[in-house]
Amino acid sequence: MEILKLNQANLGQIATRISSPTYDRQKITSGIVHIGVGGFHRSHQAWYIHQLLEKYGVTDWGICGIGLRENDRKMYEVLKKQDFLYTLITRHPDEKIESSVVGAINDFILATDAPQAAIDKMAAAETKIVSLTITEGGYNFNPATGKFDFDHPDIQHDLAQPDAPKTVYGYLTAALRQRRANGLPPFTILSCDNIQHNGKMAREMVLTFTEQQDPELASWINEKVSFPNTMVDRITPVTTSDDSQYLQETHGISDEWPVTCEPFIQWVIEDDFCNGRPPLEKLGVQFVTDVSPYEKMKIRLLNAGHSVLGIPGAIHGHPTINACMEDRIFSTFMRRFMDLEATPVLDAVEGIDLEKYKDVLEERFTNPNIKDSVARICSESSAKLPKFLIPTVLENLNRGGSIRFATLVLAAWCYYCDKEVDRNKRALEIIDALHPQLHQAASDTENTPTAFLAQKDLFGDLIKNETFTDLYKSFVKELYQTGDIRTMMQAQIR
Ligand code: CS2
């Protein structure tokens, strides 16, 4: 079989092998500019848009990707070489695999190379939405207080130099300022990150920043820009060389950066767009007036459930989430956490049976073909746990509910940050913006058992709650003595 490089010129031939765009990509304009093109954006939002272009003849909602960081260069270069095409590989729990070339991204600007081009693109009349997947940590707020962090040097830079931005806030305001000056309506800012009230959070952060930088623009934004809250969901592991190899061996297609994902997909959005929106309801996207119960359910069960498996999994030496799920002690521990700690502090969600939702989560986590690494799950835990897990602990402390499952995970997190190796002394791959701070705080645990909790930016005042600290101290003591998290988990599920 002849190996075909993935690009526009080869698309006709590639279409004889796997599903490929049949729409005329030349005719697609970019109604959406997306900041943060990674695996998740490509398996979720871009996949929805691709189907809209493919099945419904829509032409004005293509996507222009924007990378704001030097780290985005590799994605930019690969996609550019491939005319912004990539393959989505959907792996079902049985052996079924579907591969489709996605054509929804029709342009990409690396803002570090071309800042003005990025601003101009966002300020163009055809741009109606700027969407974001900049990760939980990208919003630049203090996790414990929720307040905007003005101390960040790049934020200081953007306040002083509004025309040469570096941060997402600098770019959004520069583009909105330009639209306003040109008499154009603003765009909707659509946050697609796993943060509860993500739209509200984006709004607060954008306004707080703009009030400092340009108060007049801030009142225009306040009045005119919409920031719908959204709940996004599709498990998307980090791409590995096996994915490219699979495409090459099975279909003779050479794609330098495909994406693998599970079959499950969900998107719930508040129907509040100031400058129009794509007809995503045609594809089953739910438009609702209040997304908060959905977001809370997803973050407190799925995302927290991932961390509840991933952190103990990392120190035990389970490489992936499905490996954790195959270990009955881990899967039972996670379900108990969901049933006894997360569920009692969730609100009812209209039309959703929570028991069924959790059963489906278990099936999704068990999918043996997804092989989602615990390293990905544990990455940026300092931005995730204060949002995904700690609120459940606080609410249970208030109501006198169970906290032992979540507390054991927090003790495991301390051990993970301190030791940085698994049970077999294999080095852990630790990816966290606060890595040095976490390691430093954790390394004092043997002298001061609550040292890790003194990080107020992560734990707030949790250290003052004795019910919590007593349990936490007993867990760290045992974990530091035995190094055996699995046995400790087993003791909790008896
Ligand atoms: C994961 C998410 O790392 C994590 O926090 O829980 O990336 C998760 O896979 C997605 O939110 C699924 O929609």
Residues whose N, C-alpha, C, O or C-beta is under 5 A from the ligand:
A	BS01	CS2	N194 V232 D233 R234 I235 T236 L302 N303 H306 R376 I377
